[in-house]
Amino acid sequence: MRLCLIIDDSRIIRKVARRIVEGLGYDVEEAGDGAEALSFCAATMPDVILVDWNMPVMDGMTFLQRLRASEGGDQPKVLFCTIENEPSRIAEALDAGADEYVMKPFDGDILGSKFADVGLA
Amino acid sequence: MTSDLDFPVLSALMSERAGYDLGPERLAAVEARLGPIARREGLASVQDLIALIDPGQRPSLTWEIVEAILPADTRFFRDRESFELISAQLLPVLSQARGGVVRVLIAGCATGQEAWSVAICAAEIGVDVEVVALDLSSRSIEKARAGVYTQFEVQRGLRSRQLIAWLERYEDLWRVSERLKRWVRFERANLLDGIEGFGEFDLIFCRHVLSDMTSEGRRRVLDGLAKALGPAGCLFVGEGEILPEAGVAFRPVAGLKSVYVRGPSSVSQAA
C-alpha cells in the first residue's frame, strides 16, 4: 500500500487529514514538525507528503528544501497544506519544488482533487 | 413533509420551462432550495409558494422558482480529459484551420467555471478564443460574469499554478483576472428556445445538462446545438453521459470519450 506522511503541528489537523487520506487508499504516518519528518524520510521515503508551512522546530519550507536536496527526496509528491493564501507564498512553495498547494480549510473533495492533479489516483 | 408538495405542478413547470426532468428523488432538495424564497415572500410553507406559481400573473417569481430548482453544480476543469484533448489537439488544429479566433460555446455554463477553464486552456497555448457561455439562471450568469469564487471553489479542479496565473486575491475570495475576462462573454439564454443569435461555433460544451432533461427537451436542445455547430466542430458532453436522442443530429467519435460530431442527418439538412 502507498504511504503518505502528514506533517503538521496540530494534532487535530493531522487527524482530519489522516481520515481523508486513508479514504483515498493510503497508509498514513504523522510528524509534528519538519525535523521529525526528515528523520522519518531518511529511513522510509513516503510516496506523498502533506506539509504545513508554519511549525515549531523546522518549518515546512525548510523541510521541503532539505528533502529535495536529499537522496531520493525528489521522488515523493509534496503538497503544501497551509493557512497561507497569498499568491506570492503559493508561487514560492511551487518554485521550491512543491507539486501542489492546498489552502486551509480543505475538505475531502479538495484533497482528492489535488491528489488527482499531481497524478495520484 | 415533502410528500405534501404539489409535485405534478412543479414537475410540469420544470419540463415546460426548462425541459428539465424533475424526478421525485429530488423533492427534498427542491424543498430546501425553495424554502428561503417562501420565507422571503412571507409564506408559511413551500407548498404555499408552489400555489403561487402562475407564469401569467407572477412571471418573475415563477422564473425564480425554476432557476432555484435547476442544479448549478460545476467546477473548474470538470472531467479533465476533455480539457487535455482541446489543449493538445483541438484548439491548435482549429486555430490553424480558421487562421484566427476559435469560437467556443458553453451551453449550460452554471456559475462559469467551465468557460474560464476553456479560456485558460487557450491562453496557456496562445490560441485566441471567443467563449460564449449561456445559462438559464440569471443568478448563475451574474456570478459567472463577476468571476468571483470562494477558496473552496477555486481549489476544486484548478491547479495552484493556474490559480495564481489567472486569478487574483479579492478580499477573502478569488477573482478571475481581466486578462482572461476579455475572452469570455456570459449571456442568459434558454437552450430550449434555440441559440441562432450567437453565431457558429467550433467547439460546444454541453455537459451534465442533457442527461437531466426530458426526452423532448433533449431533442430540442440538440437540434439547436446542431445548427450552431460548424461542419468541422465537436460537441462535448459530460463524462459518462449517453445521448439516446443524439443519433439524429450527432454521432459519437470512435476512440474519444464524450465527444460527438455532426451526424449525417444534420449535414444533409445543412447542405
Chai-1 contact restraints between the chains, C-beta under 6 A:
chainA,res_idxA,chainB,res_idxB,connection_type,confidence,min_distance_angstrom,max_distance_angstrom,comment,restraint_id
A,P87,B,I164,contact,1.0,0.0,6.0,A-B,restraint_1
A,I90,B,S160,contact,1.0,0.0,6.0,A-B,restraint_2
A,I90,B,I164,contact,1.0,0.0,6.0,A-B,restraint_3
A,A91,B,I164,contact,1.0,0.0,6.0,A-B,restraint_4
A,E100,B,S160,contact,1.0,0.0,6.0,A-B,restraint_5
A,Y101,B,S160,contact,1.0,0.0,6.0,A-B,restraint_6
A,M103,B,Q151,contact,1.0,0.0,6.0,A-B,restraint_7
A,I110,B,Q155,contact,1.0,0.0,6.0,A-B,restraint_8
A,S113,B,R156,contact,1.0,0.0,6.0,A-B,restraint_9
A,S113,B,G157,contact,1.0,0.0,6.0,A-B,restraint_10
A,D117,B,R159,contact,1.0,0.0,6.0,A-B,restraint_11
